[in-house]
Amino acid sequence: MSSDPTRRIVILRHAKAEWSDGDDHDRPLADRGRKDAPAAGRWLAGSGVTPGLALCSTAARTRETWKLAVSELPARPRTVYEERMYEASLGELIALLNETSDEVSDLVLIGHNPGMHALADALAGEADGDLLARMNRSGFPTAAIAVLSFTGSWKSVEHGVGRLVAFWTPHS
């Protein structure tokens, strides 16, 4: 029997952003995004997951999503604004997870597609019920949340290590 702790990864895609001819990194949330981000925070608050650390992309839309979502949580986790999450590949996202301290049991990532969907799909070796099919059918829309659990060290995170235990979207 393993004594390794169970950990959870919360993957949150930023809420709906405005389209702009300007710099993609600076795009703010759209009105719908400013409504969906607090709803995502309320869902997370009711999920029983209590993140000890948040890694958030430095893009304006992810920072704004997290600011609105975290205000709904009973306790604010330490937040690190991570430049490497902007336009991160699947491999880069897994590398960030592998760098996480084992003192953290629940981690939330706030980022962008296609990376957030690719990460949730790659880590989900198993899933409760039809969650994996639902997640893949939805295409991981804006403000969607996937929660995966796994046992072991953050250094051991790799393809198929997790179990998808929850998937939520604001308009499902």
C-alpha positions in Angstrom: 0.0 0.0 0.0 1.4 3.4 -1.0 1.9 6.2 1.5 2.3 8.8 -1.3 0.0 11.7 -0.9 -2.9 12.4 -3.3 -2.5 15.7 -5.1 -4.8 17.6 -7.3 -4.2 19.8 -10.4 -6.9 22.3 -11.3 -6.6 23.4 -14.9 -8.5 26.7 -15.6 -8.7 28.2 -19.0 -9.0 31.9 -19.0 -12.5 33.4 -19.5 -13.8 34.9 -22.7 -11.5 37.7 -24.0 -12.0 40.6 -26.3 -10.6 40.3 -29.8 -8.1 43.0 -30.7 -5.8 44.0 -33.5 -3.3 44.9 -30.8 -0.9 42.8 -28.8 -2.5 39.4 -28.0 -0.8 39.3 -24.6 -2.7 42.5 -23.5 -6.2 41.4 -24.5 -8.7 42.0 -21.7 -11.8 39.9 -20.8 -15.0 40.5 -22.6 -18.2 41.2 -20.7 -19.1 37.4 -20.8 -15.6 36.6 -19.4 -16.1 39.0 -16.5 -19.3 37.1 -15.7 -17.9 33.6 -16.2 -14.7 34.0 -14.2 -16.4 34.6 -10.8 -18.7 31.7 -11.6 -15.6 29.5 -12.1 -14.3 30.7 -8.7 -17.7 29.9 -7.1 -17.6 26.4 -8.6 -14.0 25.9 -7.4 -14.9 27.1 -3.9 -17.7 24.5 -3.7 -15.6 21.7 -5.2 -13.6 21.0 -2.0 -10.3 21.7 -3.7 -8.2 24.2 -1.7 -5.2 25.2 -3.9 -2.0 26.1 -2.0 -0.4 27.5 -5.1 -1.7 29.2 -8.3 0.5 29.4 -11.5 -1.0 32.0 -13.8 0.1 33.1 -17.2 1.2 36.8 -17.4 -1.4 37.6 -20.2 -3.9 40.2 -19.2 -6.9 37.9 -19.7 -5.5 35.2 -17.5 -4.6 37.6 -14.7 -8.1 39.2 -14.9 -9.7 35.7 -14.9 -7.7 34.7 -11.8 -8.4 38.0 -10.0 -12.2 37.5 -10.4 -12.1 33.8 -9.7 -9.9 33.9 -6.6 -12.1 36.5 -5.0 -14.8 33.8 -4.7 -12.5 31.3 -2.8 -12.5 31.1 1.0 -8.7 31.3 1.1 -6.4 32.9 -1.4 -3.5 30.7 -2.5 0.0 32.0 -3.2 0.0 33.2 -6.8 2.9 33.2 -9.1 2.6 34.9 -12.5 4.6 32.7 -14.8 5.7 34.0 -18.2 6.4 30.5 -19.4 2.7 29.6 -19.3 1.9 32.1 -22.1 1.8 30.0 -25.4 3.3 27.1 -23.4 3.5 23.7 -25.1 2.3 20.5 -23.4 5.9 19.6 -22.6 6.6 23.1 -21.1 3.4 22.8 -18.9 4.5 19.3 -17.6 7.9 20.8 -16.9 6.3 23.5 -14.8 4.3 20.9 -12.8 7.5 18.9 -12.3 9.1 22.0 -10.7 6.3 22.3 -8.1 7.4 21.8 -4.5 6.0 18.7 -2.8 4.8 20.9 0.0 1.9 21.8 -2.4 -0.9 19.3 -2.4 -3.4 21.2 -4.6 -2.2 23.4 -7.5 -4.3 25.6 -9.9 -3.0 26.5 -13.4 -4.6 29.5 -15.2 -3.7 29.5 -18.8 -4.6 29.2 -22.5 -5.7 26.8 -25.1 -4.6 24.7 -26.8 -2.2 24.0 -23.8 -4.8 23.7 -21.0 -6.9 21.2 -23.0 -3.8 19.3 -24.1 -2.5 19.1 -20.5 -5.8 17.8 -19.1 -6.2 15.2 -21.9 -2.6 14.0 -21.6 -2.6 13.6 -17.8 -6.0 11.9 -17.7 -5.0 8.2 -17.8 -8.4 7.5 -16.2 -11.6 9.4 -15.6 -14.7 9.2 -13.5 -17.8 8.3 -15.6 -18.0 10.1 -19.0 -15.9 13.1 -17.9 -13.1 12.6 -20.4 -15.5 12.2 -23.3 -17.4 15.3 -22.1 -14.2 17.3 -21.9 -13.0 16.3 -25.3 -16.4 16.8 -26.9 -16.6 20.4 -25.4 -13.2 21.4 -26.7 -12.3 22.9 -23.3 -14.2 26.3 -23.7 -13.2 29.5 -22.0 -13.5 29.5 -18.2 -13.6 25.6 -18.2 -12.1 23.8 -15.3 -10.7 20.3 -15.2 -9.6 18.7 -11.9 -7.2 15.8 -11.9 -5.9 13.8 -9.0 -2.7 11.7 -8.8 -0.6 10.0 -6.2 3.1 10.8 -5.8 5.6 13.6 -6.2 5.2 16.5 -8.6 8.4 15.3 -10.2 6.6 12.2 -11.2 3.9 14.0 -13.3 3.8 12.6 -16.8 1.3 11.4 -19.5 -1.5 9.3 -18.0 -0.6 9.8 -14.4 -3.9 11.4 -13.3 -7.5 10.7 -12.9 -10.0 13.3 -14.2 -12.3 13.7 -11.3 -14.3 16.8 -12.3 -14.9 18.9 -15.4 -17.0 22.1 -15.4 -17.9 24.7 -17.9 -19.9 27.9 -17.3 -22.4 27.2 -20.1 -23.0 23.5 -19.8 
